[in-house]
Amino acid sequence: MSFVVVKFPECREVFIDNRNEGDNVDAESRLRPLLVNAGWHTFRLGGPADFTPVAQTVDVPEVPMLAPFSVVFTKRV
């Protein structure tokens, strides 16, 4: 098992392999670690399409919750 945080400057739904895994942040706007199996996964965000890339397929390494793997989306201006 592994942990991932999805970085984006706003609260957004996170879809991993087309399955909704909840929001990228918790109620206090802190990044929320998401539990996934290590290996290849496709990440995308919900909400307005004001970010890049549209989706990311990455090889998630096995990492602990205290040092989660980061997947970063950038807000388009």
C-alpha positions as CSV (number, residue, x, y, z in Angstrom):
1,M,0.0,0.0,0.0
2,S,1.0,3.6,-0.6
3,F,-0.2,7.1,0.1
4,V,-0.7,10.0,-2.3
5,V,-1.5,13.7,-1.8
6,V,-3.0,15.6,-4.8
7,K,-1.8,19.2,-4.7
8,F,-4.0,21.9,-6.2
9,P,-4.7,25.4,-4.8
10,E,-8.4,24.7,-4.3
11,C,-10.5,21.9,-2.8
12,R,-11.3,19.4,-5.6
13,E,-12.7,15.9,-5.9
14,V,-9.9,13.4,-6.8
15,F,-10.6,10.6,-9.2
16,I,-8.1,7.7,-9.2
17,D,-8.6,5.3,-12.1
18,N,-12.1,6.8,-12.7
19,R,-13.1,6.2,-9.0
20,N,-14.0,9.1,-6.8
21,E,-11.7,9.1,-3.8
22,G,-13.0,12.2,-2.1
23,D,-11.5,15.7,-1.8
24,N,-7.8,16.6,-2.0
25,V,-8.0,18.5,1.3
26,D,-9.7,17.9,4.6
27,A,-12.1,20.3,6.5
28,E,-9.1,22.4,7.7
29,S,-7.8,22.7,4.1
30,R,-4.8,20.4,4.8
31,L,-3.7,17.9,2.1
32,R,-5.5,14.6,2.7
33,P,-3.4,11.5,2.1
34,L,-5.2,9.0,-0.1
35,L,-4.5,5.3,0.2
36,V,-3.7,3.5,-3.1
37,N,-1.8,0.4,-4.2
38,A,1.7,1.1,-5.4
39,G,1.9,1.0,-9.2
40,W,0.4,2.8,-12.2
41,H,-2.7,5.0,-11.6
42,T,-4.5,7.7,-13.5
43,F,-5.4,10.8,-11.5
44,R,-7.8,13.6,-12.5
45,L,-9.7,16.3,-10.7
46,G,-13.4,17.2,-10.6
47,G,-14.9,20.6,-10.9
48,P,-14.2,23.2,-13.6
49,A,-11.6,22.3,-16.1
50,D,-9.3,25.2,-15.1
51,F,-6.2,23.1,-14.4
52,T,-3.4,21.3,-16.2
53,P,-2.8,18.6,-17.1
54,V,-6.3,17.2,-17.7
55,A,-5.1,13.8,-16.3
56,Q,-1.9,12.2,-15.1
57,T,-0.9,8.6,-15.3
58,V,2.0,8.0,-12.8
59,D,3.8,5.1,-11.2
60,V,3.1,5.5,-7.5
61,P,6.0,4.1,-5.4
62,E,5.3,2.4,-2.1
63,V,5.6,5.2,0.5
64,P,4.3,5.7,4.1
65,M,1.6,8.1,5.1
66,L,4.1,10.5,6.8
67,A,5.9,10.9,3.4
68,P,3.2,10.6,0.8
69,F,3.8,10.7,-3.0
70,S,2.7,14.0,-4.6
71,V,0.7,14.4,-7.7
72,V,0.5,18.1,-8.7
73,F,-2.1,19.9,-10.8
74,T,-1.6,23.6,-11.8
75,K,-4.4,26.1,-12.0
76,R,-4.7,27.8,-15.4
77,V,-5.1,31.5,-15.4
